[in-house]
Amino acid sequence: METGTPNIGSIIGLVAGLEYLTIVGRERIEAHELALRAALRRH
């Protein structure tokens, strides 16, 4: 085991990211990503 304070900041960031995915939804994020890829291919 390591001594010292656990990396709380990373845990908080992970939880925030998971909450974001839950609220927005993977499908919506994927659709946005695909739209960005298509826009980049056009340029």
Secondary structure, DSSP 4 states (H G I P E B T S, - for coil): ---S---HHHHHHHHHHHHHHHHH-HHHHHHHHHHHHHHHHH-
